[in-house]
Amino acid sequence: MSLLSKRMGEYKAPQEVQALGVYPYFRPIESEQDTVVKIHGKPVLMFGSNSYLGLTNHPKLKEAAIKAIEKYGTGCAGSRFLNGTLDIHIELEERLAKFVNKDAALVYSTGFSVNAGVIPCLTGRNDYLIFDERDHASIIEGKRLSFSKQFKYRHNDMESLEDILKRCDYDRIKVIVLDGVFSMEGDIAKLPQIVELSKKYNASVYVDEAHTLGVFGKTGAGICEHFGLTDDVDLIMGTFSKSLGTIGGFIASDNNIINYLKHNSRTLIFSASITPASTACVLAALDVIAEEPWRKEALWANTLRAKEGFLKAGFEIGHTESPIIPLYVRDNIKTFKLTQMLQDEGIFVNPVVSPAVPSEDTLIRYSLMATHTFEQIDESIEKITKVARQLGIIE
C-alpha cells in the first residue's frame, strides 16, 4: 500500500455513517428530475432539487437539446479559446449579457469553474479579495488560487465588512465577493449596504447569482435586478444548473473586464467548452422564463405556503428569504437519521452537516420548485413534522 493510499485510508467518516445505516449521499435516482423521482423503484417527493422553475424536463429544453446534438454533435472537442467556440455560444453570451443588463458575458462549462477561474484573475499581489464567511465553496476555491491579500467578514455583517475595508489601501483594487442567496441558509445578501460601502471605500462588487437567477427580480435576472443595483455591481456570475435546467455558468461585466478574462481565465482557456446541448437548453430556458412568468409566481406561492407550514409546526427556519428553507436540527447524527427516515417516508431532502456548517448549526435543506403542488408541500410538511417529533427535534 502506498503512503498516499494509506493516508487516504485513514479517512473513515463515511464508513461510520454507513455503519449506522443513515448514509445520505450519492443516492441513485432512476427517473428525470421532477417533483416526484424514483429511487429503488419507489416514488419519492423531491424537495432537494435546485431546479427552482422546474425546467429540467420542459419539452422546449429537451427539443432544443436534441436539435443541437443533431446539428453540432455531442461535444466541441476543444476549449473556447481554440476550436471549441460555436455560433450558439456567441448567441448565448449576447443573450445573457442582455438578460442581466451588462456589456458582455462569457460562458463556462460549469458554474464552479466560473468562480474558480474568474476570481484569481481579478486582483494582484498588492490588491484585496474580501468575501463573506459563508460564500459558496467555488468562491473559496477561487480565492485560494489568488495571490492577493484576503479578508473574510462575518456573515452579512456590515460592521465587520467596513472594518476590513478601512484597513485596505484606498487606491488598490478591492473586490467584495458574495452570494446573492446563501445556499445553505437561504438568506439574501445585504446588497444595498454592500454597494454603499463599496462606493465609500473605492471597491468593486462581484455577485454570485447562482440561486437567484429566475427567482428574484422583475424579469428573473436575479438579486441585482431585485434591488435595482445592476449598474452598481461590477461582475455578475450565474449558473445554468439551477433555474435554467442544465449545466454550465457565465460571468457578465463591462467590455474591459470580459476582454481580459477571455484571454487570462484558465478555466475558460484550458477547459473544453460547454456542450451544444446545454448551450441550446439555456437559450430555450431564457425564452421560457420570458414566456411563462407563472413559474416564478408559483415558486413564491409555494415558498410562502411551506414557510408558514413549517413555522406553524414549530420548526426553526432561520432568516431565509428564498425558496431554500433550512430546518435546523443542530446535531450531526440526528440530521442523518432525519434524512434517512424521511426517504423511507417518501420525502427527499438534503442534509447539511459539519464541516459544511458548524456542528451546532446542522440542518435539513428543503428546496421548492415552481411545479410542486400545494398537496405535495402539505404532505411533505406532515411527514417531516411526524419524523422530527419522533427524533425530538421539535415538540
N, C-alpha and C positions, 0 to 999 in steps of 0.2 A: 504494500500500500504506500502510495506517495505521501510526502509531507502535506501536499495540498489536500488530497483526499482525506487524510487523517484529520486535518483541521476542520474540513467541511463536515466530517462525520460526527464531530462533537456538537453539532447543531441539532438538538433534539426537540425543540419546541413543537413542531408539527406532530411528531410521533406521540408526544404527551397528550395532545388534544385528541388525536386519532384514537388513542387507547381509551379515552373517556366516551368515545362514540359520538362526539359532537363536532367533528372537523367540518367547517363550513365552506371550504374553498374548492375551486375547480369542479363545481357541480355541473355535470354534463346535461345540457338542455337538448332535447330531441325534436324541437319544433322551431318555428320562427319566433322572433322576439315580439311578443304581443302582451296584452293584459292577462292572458292565460297561456302558460307554456306547459310542455310535457317533460317531466323528469321521472325516469324509471317507469315510463309508461303511464304515469298518472298525471292528471291535470293539476296545475299549481297556479294560484293567483300571483302575478308578478308585481311586486312592489319594491323591486330592487333595480329597475332599469333606469337608464339616463335618457331614454327616448321620450322626452317630455311631450312632444307633439304627436307621438305615435306614428312616425313616418317610416319606420324600418320595413314595413310591409305594404306601404302605399303603392297602388298599382302604377302610378305615374313614375315613381322612382324605379320600380322594377323594370318597367318598359324602357326607361332611359338607359339603365344599366345594360340591358340586353342589346339594345341598338348600338351602344358604344362598343361593346365587345365585338359585335358583328362588323363594325366599321374599322376599329382600331386594333382589335385583338385583345388579349388578356393583360398585357403589360407594355411598358415603354422601353425596357431593356437598357436603361441608362438614366443618368441624372438630368435634372432640368438644365444644368449648366452646359451639357453637351448635346447628346442625341435624344434626350427624353422629354423635350417640350412639344406638346401638341397644340393645335389651334384652339382646342377647347380649354386647355389650361389658361391660355391668354384670355379667352372669353370669360372664364370663371373669375379670374383676377379682376377684370374690369367690373364684373357684376358685384363682386364682394366689396370693392372699393366704393362703388356707388351705394351699396346697401348700408355700409357703416359711415358713409359720408367722409371718406378720406381720399387723398390724391391717387393713391396706388396701393396695390396689395400683392403679396407673394403667397403662393400655395405650397404647402409642405405635405409630406407623406403621412404624418401623424401630428396631433396636437402637441404631444410630448416633445417631438423634435423641433417644434417651433420655439418653445421656451428654452430648450437645451441649446439651440443653435443661434437664437437671436440675442439673448441676454448677454452672453460673453462678448458679443461684438460691439456693444454699445458704449462701453467705458474702458478707459485705460488704467494704468497702474496708479495714477495720482487722482483718479476720479472715484465716485462713490456709487455703490449699489445699496439701496435701502429697501427692506422688504418686511412684510407682516409675518409674525412668527407662525401663523397658520396658513401661509401660502402653500399652494399645491407642490407636490414632490418634483414636478417638472421645472418649476421655478427654482427650487432648491438646487436641482441638478445644474441648471443654467448658471447660477451664481457660483457654484463650486468650480466651474470651468473658467471663471473670470479671475484676473489678477488684480482687480480693483479692491479698494477699501470697502468693507462690507459691514452693514449695521442692520440689526433686527429690532423692530419696535414691537411693543406689546400689542396683542391683537386688538385692532380697531381703536387703539388708544392714541388720541391725537396729541395729548401732552407728551407721551413717550416719543412720538414721531417728531414733534417740534424740538424736543431736547436734542435729538440726533442731528436734525438739520442745523441747529445753532452751532454745532461743533464742526460742521463741514465748511470748507473754503467756499465762499460765495461765488467765486469766479471759476471754480472747477465744475465739470459735469456731474450732476447728481440725478439718478434715475430712481424714482419710487415705483416699485413693482408690487402689484396687488391683485388678488382675485376679486372679480365683481361680486360673485356669490361664493362664499366659502363652502367647499363641497361636503364637509363633514357635518357642520352645524347648521347650514342653510341660511346663515345671516348674511346681510349685504354690507359691502364696504361703505365707509363714510366718505364717499367720493367728493361731495361738495366741500367738506372741510379739508380733504387732502389736496384738492385743486387750489384752494385758498392758500394753504401753506406752501405749495409748490411755487406759486407766484411770489409769495413773500420772500422765499429763500432761493429763488432762481433755479428751481429743479424741474425735471421732466417727469411725466407720469406715464406708466405702462400698465394697462388694464387687461387682465385675462378674463375674457368674456365667455369662457367655456360653458358655464352653466346658466348664462343669461341670454344668449342668442335665441331668438324665437320665443322667449319667455317674458322679457322686460322691454319696455319702450313701445311707442305708438305703432311702429311698423315691425316690431320684434328685433330691432337692431341691437338691443342689449341695454346694459345699465348706464352707459354713457348717454344714450338717447333718452333713457328714462329720466335722468337728471338734467337733460339739456346741456350737457358739458362736453359733447363730442369735440368741439373746436379747442377745448382746453386740455384735452388728453393727447399726448404725443404719439403713442402707439396703442393700437387695439389688436389684441390677439383673440383668435377664436378657433374652435374645433368643430369638426363635422360629425363626431361620434355621439353627440347628444341630440339636440333638436333637429339636426339636419340628416339624420338617418343613415349615415355611412361611416367612413373613416377618413382622416386627414385633418389638416389645420391650415391656418393662414395668419399672416401679420399684415396690418394695414397702417399706413403712416403717410408722411409727406414724400414728395418725389426724391428729395435728397437722401433720406434715411433708407427708403426702399432700394434706391440705386446702390447704396453702399452694401446693404445686406445681400443683394443679388450676387455680388462679387466677393463676399467675405464670409457669409454664413456657412459653416462647414456641414451642418446637417441638411442644407439645401444642395450644396455643390457635390457632396460625396455620398448622397443617398439616391436610390432610384426614385423616380418621380411617382406621384400619386397615380393610381391606375385609371385607365379610361372609364371604367365602370363607376368608380367612386366619384370621379370628376363630373360625369353626366348626372349622377344622383344628386349632387349638391345643386347643380343648375336647376334640376327639376324641383328640389326641395325649396329653393328660393321662390319658384313660381307658386308652389302650393301655399307657402306662408302668406304670399300676397293674395292668393285667390280664396283661401279658406281661413279667414280670421276667426271663425268659430272655434278653431282648435285652441288658440291662446285663451279665449274666453272660457272654454270648457275646462282647461287646465287650472285656471284660477278659481273657478267654481268648485272643482274637485279639491283643490288645496284648502279652501275655506271650510268645506264640509269635513275634511279629515282633521284639520286643526281643532275645530270645535268639538269633534267627537273624541279626540284624544284628551283634550283638556277636561271635558266632562267626565271622562273615565278616570281622571286623576293622574295622568302621565305628566312628567316633566319634559317639556319640549324646547326649553331654552329660548333663544331670541330669533328663531327662524322667521324669515320674511320671504320665503320662496317655496317651491314645490318639494324641497328637501325638508323632511320633518325628522329631527333627531328625537328618539325615545331613549332617554337616559336610563342606564342600568347601573353604572358605577361599580361594576365588578366583572373582571375578565371571564371567569368561568360561567357565571350566570348569563353573560351575553352570548357565549357559545351555546349554552343549553337552550336559551330562548330561541335562538335562530333555528336549531335543530327541531325543537318541539313545534315550532311554527310550520316548518316544512312538512312535518308529519301531519299537521292540520291542514295542509294545502296552501300555505302562505309563504312566499319567498321574500325575504328581506336580507339586508346586508349588515353584518356585524362590523363595528369599528372598535378595535381594542388597542391596547398598548403594544408597540411603541408609537402607533399612528396618533394616538391621543394618550394623555396621562391615564394611568390605571384607574384613577378616581373619576374619570370622565368618559368611560366606555359607554357605548350607545348602540342602538339599532338605527340604521338609516333607512327611513321609509320614504320612497320616492314615488311621485304621482305622474300619471300620463294623462293627456287630454282625452284619450279613448277609454279610460276607466269609467265604469258606470257608478252611480251612487250606490246601487245594490252591492257591487263588488267592494266598494270602500266600506260600507257598513258591515259587510260580512268580515272583512279583514280586521276592523276595529273590535268587533265582538270576539273574534278568536284570539287576537293579540291580548286583549284585556283578560280573557279567561286564563291564558297561559302565564301572563305576567303576575296574576294573583296567585297562581299555584307556586310560583317561584319566589313570592314575597317581594316583588319589585314595586307593586302598588297594593294598596289595601282593598 
